[in-house]
Amino acid sequence: MLSAISIRNIVLIDQIDLPLDRGLSVLTGETGAGKSILLDALSLALGGRGDQNLVRKDQESGQVVAILNLPESHPARLLVRANAIADDAELILRRVQYADGRTRAFVNDQPVSAGLLRDIGRLLVEIHGQHDERALIDSATHRALLDAFGALGEQAGAVAVTHAALTAARAAVEAQATRVAAARAEEDFARHVVAELTELAPQPGEETALAEQRQRLMSLEKAAADIAEAEDLIAGANAPGPVLSGLMRRLMRKSDAVFAGLIESLDASLVALDRTGEALDALKREMNFEPGDLERAETRLFALRAAARKHQVSPDNLPEVLEKYRADLGLLQNGEEELARLRTLEAEALIAYRRAAGALSASRRRAAASLAEAVDQELPDLKLARARFIVAHSVEENRESASGFDQIEFEVQTNPGSNPGPLMKVASGGELARFLLALKVVLADRGSAPVLIFDEIDTGVGGAVADAIGKRLGRLAERVQVLAVTHAPQVAARAGNHLLVEKQAVNEGAFVRTHVKTLDAAARREELARMLAGARVTDEARAAAEKLIREVAP
């Protein structure tokens, strides 16, 4: 519910703090007292269009605050939380209007955009009047209102789910078809790459290992030349071993003690040469080096690097390239089968959607008849006995949307034989207000905002019609909070909270301000008497007011 409104420096209002209560509250007062200013101010707090002319004369800015108490699960509170705004016990909407035309919006003291404030406000308060161009007048809301009336939310949700599934299935078919077409366009190249890389058989980390092997083999190749030279010196054609061995044998045959030391040295030299040969053989075996190893390693390394440059990847990523093109070929080979499977799923999703949407259309047709009948029952007492309320329901089965096949629009026929048409075009101002009241009575606990405001919907009617309007506002107020601006005593008499709007002269007439006060029982009787009698309140009018209060009392 709307628990309070606080207004500062808006048109004729310098300062108003207005507490509100549940049930039906009425605003009365003479024409020009400022009742419309209150509604304009509230509209500003709910995200309505700003206007620099709203700021009180000689003030830099004006401000309006609306305080609401809502259930934890109310959509407005969910929207507040979804936008990372602190969700306190009360929901406080504040709008500042500056004299230069700028506005600022706040929700629970957190700055927000005017658009978000407006979205939140639409969930909280509906303002209806003779010239209302929002709320029930907007045909875009009619389908949702019909679903709320018919308790079709679950069915409508199922249609939305099946539509989402159909959309996803179609997207999957389109994506698969695109992949198959792309694979087919690159088939020859893919086959060439697969053959080339399969033959190359690249392995992760192979390029690094080959580069290290090449570096080692290059070092070994350089060392091999030195080893070969040493081997030639020790065991080649000019090797010293045979010469020294022959010399030692000749000296040993002479059996001369003179050569004993030389023979011993020659023997040691031959032993040393043998050990050196053995060391060379051991080194060759340890190196395990073949002359072709370096060439083979370089050929493999350069082939890997060339393939990597061709595909603009690192050599370690060549196996991934191979798998990609294998997958492309596999997609081409199996893609048509997968595409056929996805198309089968798409067809099944379409059947499920059309079945759900068709069932929802049938339910909406029944709900439309029930809604029209319920509203028509309200019309006679509102002096619209010859009028009809029509829920125009058209079905376009080729129209696939998340909301189903249906287009819903509320229409009226004001007189037998006249053409029905949209509420805004066919009904006059007074008729429009009464049609809206009848509709809101029927929809009050289904699809309604928690606060309804009616602006002078009783203008131009009196007697029984005004009383009928009062009764229906009272019925509405049993389920939602209702605030009505009225000139009809029959309406005002049914209020649980009566607010009087009046002008006050301040500082000996230096300026005039709009003031609002809550009336007690005696003051309320006096105001009803004024509404009944006019400018001069008589005892007869007071008696009539007392009688009216007693007659409408529960």
C-alpha positions in Angstrom: 0.0 0.0 0.0 0.9 3.7 -0.4 1.5 4.7 3.2 2.6 8.3 2.7 3.3 11.1 0.3 5.6 14.0 1.0 5.7 17.0 -1.3 8.0 20.1 -1.2 7.7 23.2 -3.4 5.5 21.8 -6.2 3.3 24.5 -7.8 1.1 25.8 -5.0 2.3 23.3 -2.5 5.1 24.5 -0.2 5.0 21.5 2.2 2.7 18.6 2.6 3.2 15.3 4.5 0.2 13.2 3.8 -0.3 9.8 5.6 -2.6 7.4 3.9 -4.4 4.3 5.0 -5.8 1.1 3.5 -9.2 0.9 1.9 -10.9 3.9 0.2 -9.5 7.4 0.7 -11.1 10.4 -1.0 -9.8 13.8 -1.9 -12.4 16.5 -2.1 -12.3 20.3 -2.3 -13.5 23.2 -4.4 -12.4 23.4 -8.0 -8.9 24.9 -8.3 -8.0 23.9 -4.7 -5.1 21.8 -6.0 -6.3 18.2 -6.2 -4.8 17.7 -9.6 -1.5 19.1 -8.3 -1.4 16.3 -5.8 -1.8 13.7 -8.6 0.7 15.4 -10.8 3.2 15.4 -7.9 2.5 11.7 -7.3 2.9 10.9 -11.0 6.3 12.6 -10.9 7.4 10.4 -8.0 6.3 7.3 -10.0 8.5 8.2 -12.9 6.2 10.5 -14.9 7.5 13.1 -17.3 9.2 16.0 -15.5 8.3 19.6 -16.1 10.1 22.7 -14.9 6.7 24.4 -14.4 6.0 22.1 -11.5 8.6 23.9 -9.4 7.1 26.5 -7.0 7.8 30.1 -8.0 11.1 31.5 -6.8 12.4 28.0 -5.7 15.4 26.2 -7.2 13.8 22.7 -7.0 10.8 20.7 -5.8 10.6 17.2 -4.4 8.1 14.4 -4.1 8.5 11.3 -2.0 6.2 8.3 -2.1 6.5 5.6 0.6 5.0 2.1 0.0 4.8 -1.1 2.1 4.8 -4.2 -0.1 4.9 -8.0 0.3 8.3 -9.5 0.1 7.5 -11.2 -3.2 5.9 -8.2 -4.9 7.3 -7.8 -8.5 8.4 -4.2 -7.7 10.6 -5.5 -4.9 12.0 -8.2 -7.2 12.8 -5.5 -9.7 14.5 -3.4 -7.0 16.7 -6.4 -6.0 17.5 -7.2 -9.6 19.0 -3.7 -10.0 21.2 -4.1 -6.9 19.2 -1.6 -4.9 18.9 -2.1 -1.1 15.5 -3.7 -0.4 14.4 -2.2 2.9 11.2 -2.7 4.8 9.7 0.3 3.0 10.0 1.1 -0.7 10.8 4.9 -1.0 10.5 6.5 -4.3 11.9 10.1 -4.6 12.0 12.5 -7.5 13.6 15.9 -7.5 12.5 18.5 -10.2 14.8 21.4 -10.8 13.7 24.8 -12.1 16.0 24.4 -15.1 14.2 21.3 -16.2 16.5 18.7 -14.9 15.2 15.8 -12.7 16.9 13.3 -10.4 15.3 10.0 -9.4 16.0 7.8 -6.3 14.8 4.5 -5.0 15.6 3.8 -1.3 18.0 6.8 -1.5 20.0 5.2 -4.4 20.2 7.2 -7.6 18.4 5.5 -10.5 17.4 6.4 -14.0 13.9 7.9 -14.7 13.2 4.8 -16.8 13.8 2.4 -14.0 11.7 4.6 -11.6 8.9 4.5 -14.2 9.1 0.7 -14.5 8.9 0.3 -10.8 6.1 2.9 -10.5 4.0 1.0 -13.1 4.0 -2.0 -10.9 2.8 0.0 -7.9 0.1 2.5 -8.8 -2.4 2.9 -11.6 -4.0 6.3 -12.2 -7.3 6.3 -14.1 -9.3 9.3 -15.2 -11.5 10.6 -18.0 -8.5 11.3 -20.1 -6.4 8.4 -19.1 -4.1 7.2 -21.9 -2.2 4.5 -19.9 -3.0 1.4 -17.9 -6.1 -0.4 -19.2 -6.2 1.8 -22.3 -3.0 0.3 -23.6 -3.9 -2.7 -25.7 -0.5 -4.1 -25.2 -1.5 -5.0 -21.6 -4.9 -6.6 -22.5 -3.6 -10.1 -23.2 -1.8 -10.2 -19.8 -4.9 -8.9 -18.0 -7.0 -11.6 -19.7 -4.5 -14.2 -18.6 -4.6 -12.9 -15.1 -8.4 -12.9 -15.1 -8.6 -16.5 -16.4 -5.7 -17.8 -14.2 -3.9 -18.7 -17.3 -0.4 -17.8 -16.1 0.8 -21.5 -16.0 -0.5 -22.2 -19.5 1.0 -18.9 -20.8 4.3 -19.9 -19.1 4.2 -23.3 -20.8 3.8 -21.6 -24.2 6.7 -19.3 -23.5 8.8 -22.4 -22.6 7.9 -24.3 -25.7 8.6 -21.2 -27.8 12.0 -20.9 -26.3 12.7 -24.6 -27.0 11.5 -24.1 -30.6 13.7 -21.0 -31.0 16.7 -23.0 -29.6 16.0 -25.9 -31.9 15.9 -23.7 -35.0 19.1 -22.0 -34.0 20.8 -25.4 -33.6 19.6 -26.4 -37.1 20.8 -23.2 -38.6 24.2 -23.5 -36.9 24.6 -27.1 -38.0 23.6 -26.3 -41.6 26.2 -23.5 -41.6 28.9 -25.8 -40.3 28.1 -28.5 -42.9 28.1 -25.9 -45.7 31.5 -24.6 -44.6 33.0 -28.1 -44.3 31.8 -28.9 -47.8 33.3 -25.8 -49.2 36.7 -26.7 -47.7 36.5 -30.4 -48.3 39.4 -30.7 -50.8 41.7 -28.5 -48.8 40.8 -30.5 -45.6 41.6 -33.8 -47.3 45.0 -32.5 -48.4 45.8 -31.2 -44.9 44.8 -34.4 -43.3 46.9 -36.5 -45.7 49.9 -34.1 -45.3 49.8 -33.9 -41.6 49.0 -37.6 -41.1 52.1 -38.5 -43.1 54.1 -35.9 -41.1 52.6 -37.3 -37.8 53.6 -34.3 -35.6 53.8 -34.9 -31.9 53.5 -32.4 -29.1 56.9 -31.2 -27.9 58.7 -32.8 -30.9 60.0 -29.5 -32.3 61.8 -28.7 -29.0 63.3 -32.2 -28.8 64.5 -32.1 -32.4 66.0 -28.6 -32.0 67.9 -29.9 -29.0 69.0 -33.1 -30.9 70.1 -31.0 -33.8 72.2 -28.8 -31.6 73.8 -31.8 -29.9 74.5 -33.5 -33.3 76.1 -30.4 -34.7 78.4 -30.4 -31.6 79.1 -34.1 -32.1 79.8 -33.7 -35.8 82.3 -31.0 -35.0 83.9 -33.3 -32.4 83.9 -36.3 -34.8 86.4 -34.6 -37.1 88.8 -34.3 -34.2 88.2 -37.9 -33.2 88.8 -39.1 -36.7 92.1 -37.2 -36.9 93.3 -38.7 -33.6 92.2 -42.2 -34.8 94.2 -41.7 -38.0 97.3 -40.7 -36.1 97.0 -43.6 -33.7 95.8 -46.4 -36.0 96.2 -45.0 -39.5 98.8 -45.8 -42.2 101.3 -43.6 -40.5 100.5 -44.8 -37.0 103.6 -45.1 -34.8 102.5 -48.4 -33.2 103.9 -50.8 -35.8 107.2 -48.8 -36.1 107.8 -48.8 -32.4 106.8 -52.5 -32.1 109.3 -53.5 -34.9 112.1 -51.4 -33.3 111.5 -53.0 -29.9 111.6 -56.5 -31.4 115.0 -55.8 -33.2 116.5 -54.5 -30.0 115.2 -57.4 -28.0 117.0 -59.9 -30.5 120.3 -58.3 -29.8 120.2 -59.3 -26.1 122.3 -56.3 -25.2 121.8 -55.0 -21.7 122.5 -51.5 -23.1 119.0 -51.5 -24.7 117.1 -52.7 -21.7 115.9 -49.3 -20.6 114.9 -48.3 -24.1 113.1 -51.5 -24.7 111.2 -50.9 -21.4 110.2 -47.4 -22.6 109.2 -48.7 -26.0 107.0 -51.3 -24.3 105.4 -48.6 -22.1 104.7 -46.5 -25.2 103.0 -49.3 -27.0 100.9 -50.0 -24.0 100.0 -46.3 -23.9 99.1 -46.3 -27.6 96.8 -49.4 -27.0 95.1 -47.6 -24.1 94.6 -44.5 -26.3 93.0 -46.6 -29.0 90.7 -48.2 -26.5 89.7 -44.7 -25.2 88.9 -43.6 -28.8 86.8 -46.7 -29.4 85.0 -46.1 -26.1 84.3 -42.5 -26.9 83.0 -43.4 -30.4 80.7 -46.0 -28.8 79.5 -43.4 -26.2 78.7 -40.8 -28.8 76.7 -43.3 -30.9 76.9 -40.9 -33.7 76.1 -41.7 -37.3 76.9 -39.2 -40.1 73.3 -39.3 -41.4 71.7 -38.5 -38.0 72.1 -34.8 -38.2 70.7 -34.6 -41.7 67.6 -36.7 -40.8 67.0 -34.5 -37.6 67.3 -31.3 -39.7 65.0 -32.6 -42.4 62.3 -33.5 -39.8 62.7 -30.2 -37.9 62.5 -28.1 -41.0 59.4 -30.0 -42.2 57.6 -29.4 -38.9 58.4 -25.7 -39.0 57.3 -25.3 -42.6 54.0 -27.0 -41.8 53.5 -24.7 -38.7 54.2 -21.6 -40.8 51.7 -22.8 -43.4 48.9 -23.1 -40.8 50.1 -20.1 -38.8 50.5 -22.0 -35.6 53.4 -23.3 -33.5 54.7 -26.8 -34.3 53.3 -28.0 -31.0 49.8 -27.1 -32.3 50.0 -29.1 -35.5 48.3 -32.1 -33.9 45.3 -29.8 -33.1 45.2 -28.6 -36.7 45.1 -32.2 -37.8 42.3 -33.0 -35.4 40.4 -29.9 -36.6 40.5 -30.9 -40.2 39.7 -34.5 -39.4 36.7 -33.2 -37.5 35.7 -31.1 -40.5 35.8 -34.2 -42.7 33.9 -36.1 -40.0 31.3 -33.4 -39.9 31.0 -33.6 -43.6 30.6 -37.3 -43.4 28.3 -37.3 -40.4 26.9 -33.7 -40.6 23.9 -34.5 -42.8 22.9 -37.2 -40.4 23.2 -34.8 -37.4 21.4 -32.1 -39.4 18.5 -34.5 -40.1 18.4 -35.4 -36.4 18.3 -31.7 -35.4 15.5 -31.1 -38.0 13.5 -33.9 -36.4 13.9 -32.2 -33.0 12.9 -28.9 -34.5 9.7 -30.5 -36.0 8.9 -32.0 -32.6 9.5 -28.6 -30.9 7.1 -27.0 -33.4 4.4 -29.6 -32.7 4.8 -29.1 -28.9 4.6 -25.3 -29.3 1.6 -25.4 -31.5 -0.2 -27.8 -29.2 0.5 -25.6 -26.2 -0.4 -22.4 -28.0 -3.6 -23.9 -29.4 -4.7 -25.0 -25.9 -3.9 -21.5 -24.6 -6.0 -20.0 -27.4 -9.0 -22.1 -26.4 -8.6 -21.2 -22.7 -8.3 -17.5 -23.7 -11.5 -17.8 -25.7 -13.4 -19.1 -22.7 -11.8 -16.5 -20.4 -12.7 -13.7 -22.9 -16.3 -14.6 -22.8 -16.3 -14.8 -19.0 -14.6 -11.4 -18.7 -17.0 -9.7 -21.1 -19.9 -11.2 -19.2 -18.6 -10.1 -15.8 -17.9 -6.5 -17.0 -21.3 -6.3 -18.7 -23.0 -7.2 -15.3 -21.4 -4.0 -13.8 -22.5 -1.7 -16.6 -26.3 -1.2 -15.9 -25.8 0.4 -12.5 -23.2 2.7 -14.1 -25.8 4.1 -16.5 -24.3 2.0 -19.3 -27.1 -0.5 -19.6 -27.2 -0.3 -23.4 -23.5 -0.7 -23.7 -21.4 -3.8 -24.2 -17.9 -4.7 -23.2 -16.2 -6.8 -25.8 -12.9 -8.8 -25.6 -11.8 -8.9 -29.2 -9.9 -12.2 -29.7 -8.1 -12.9 -32.9 -6.0 -16.0 -33.6 -3.1 -16.0 -36.0 -1.7 -19.6 -36.1 1.1 -18.5 -38.4 2.2 -16.0 -35.8 4.7 -17.8 -33.5 5.6 -15.8 -30.4 6.3 -16.4 -26.8 2.8 -15.2 -26.0 1.1 -17.6 -28.4 -1.2 -17.1 -31.4 -3.5 -14.5 -29.8 -4.1 -10.8 -30.2 -6.4 -9.4 -27.4 -8.0 -6.0 -27.4 -10.7 -4.6 -25.1 -13.4 -2.9 -27.1 -16.8 -1.3 -26.3 -20.1 -0.8 -28.0 -21.8 2.2 -26.4 -25.2 1.8 -28.1 -27.0 -1.1 -29.9 -26.4 -0.9 -33.6 -23.2 1.2 -33.3 -19.8 -0.2 -34.3 -17.7 -1.5 -31.5 -14.2 -0.1 -31.2 -11.2 0.5 -28.9 -12.0 2.0 -25.5 -10.2 5.3 -26.2 -11.8 5.9 -29.6 -15.4 4.9 -28.9 -16.2 5.9 -25.3 -16.7 9.5 -24.2 -14.7 10.8 -21.2 -17.4 9.9 -18.7 -18.2 6.6 -20.3 -14.5 5.7 -20.5 -14.0 6.3 -16.8 -17.0 4.1 -15.9 -16.0 1.3 -18.3 -12.6 1.4 -16.6 -14.1 1.3 -13.2 -16.3 -1.7 -14.1 -13.2 -3.5 -15.6 -11.1 -2.7 -12.5 -13.8 -4.1 -10.2 -13.7 -7.4 -12.1 -9.9 -7.5 -12.3 -9.2 -6.1 -8.8 -7.6 -9.1 -7.3 -6.2 -10.4 -10.6 -3.6 -8.4 -12.6 -4.1 -5.1 -10.6 -1.6 -2.8 -9.1 -1.8 -2.6 -5.3 -2.8 1.1 -5.5 -5.5 2.5 -7.8 -6.2 6.2 -8.2 -9.4 7.5 -9.8 -9.4 11.1 -10.9 -12.9 12.6 -11.0 -14.4 9.6 -12.7 -17.8 10.7 -11.4 -17.8 14.0 -13.2 -21.1 14.6 -15.0 -23.1 12.0 -13.1 -25.2 12.1 -10.0 -27.7 10.3 -7.9 -27.9 6.6 -8.5 -24.9 6.5 -10.9 -22.7 8.3 -8.4 -23.9 5.9 -5.7 -23.1 3.0 -8.0 -19.6 4.4 -8.6 -19.2 4.8 -4.8 -20.3 1.2 -4.2 -17.8 -0.1 -6.7 -14.9 1.9 -5.4 -15.8 0.5 -2.0 -15.8 -3.0 -3.3 -12.4 -2.4 -5.0 -11.0 -1.0 -1.7 -11.7 -4.3 0.0 -9.0 -5.9 -2.1 -6.6 -3.0 -3.1 -5.9 0.5 -1.8 -8.1 3.1 -3.6 -7.6 6.8 -3.7 -10.3 8.8 -5.5 -10.6 12.5 -6.4 -14.3 13.2 -6.3 -17.0 15.8 -6.4 -19.8 13.3 -5.6 -20.9 13.2 -2.0 -22.2 9.6 -2.6 -18.6 8.6 -3.3 -17.1 10.6 -0.5 -19.5 9.2 2.0 -18.1 5.7 1.5 -14.5 6.6 2.3 -12.7 5.3 5.3 -10.3 8.3 5.0 -11.5 11.7 3.9 -8.9 14.3 2.9 -9.9 17.9 2.2 -7.8 19.9 -0.3 -8.0 23.7 0.1 -6.2 26.9 -0.6 -4.7 28.9 2.3 -3.6 32.5 2.3 -0.2 32.8 4.1 1.4 35.9 5.6 -1.7 38.1 5.2 -2.2 37.0 1.6 1.5 37.4 0.5 1.1 34.0 -1.2 -1.4 31.2 -1.5 -0.7 27.6 -0.9 -2.5 24.3 -1.3 -3.1 22.5 2.0 -4.5 19.0 2.8 -6.0 17.9 6.0 -7.7 14.7 7.3 -11.3 15.3 8.3 -12.7 14.0 11.6 -16.4 13.0 11.8 -17.8 16.5 12.3 -15.6 18.1 9.6 -16.4 15.3 7.2 -20.2 15.9 7.8 -19.6 19.6 7.0 -17.7 18.9 3.8 -20.4 16.4 2.6 -23.0 19.1 3.4 -21.0 21.6 1.2 -20.8 19.1 -1.6 -24.6 18.5 -1.4 -25.7 22.2 -1.0 -23.0 24.2 -2.8 -21.6 27.5 -1.5 -24.2 28.0 1.3 -24.3 25.1 3.8 -27.7 24.8 5.4 -29.0 22.7 8.3 -31.0 20.7 5.8 -27.8 19.9 3.9 -26.1 18.9 7.1 -29.0 16.6 7.9 -28.8 15.1 4.4 -25.1 14.6 4.9 -25.7 12.8 8.2 -28.4 10.6 6.5 -26.0 9.8 3.6 -23.3 8.7 6.0 -25.7 6.4 7.9 -27.1 4.9 4.7 -23.7 3.9 3.3 -22.2 2.8 6.6 -21.3 -0.9 6.6 
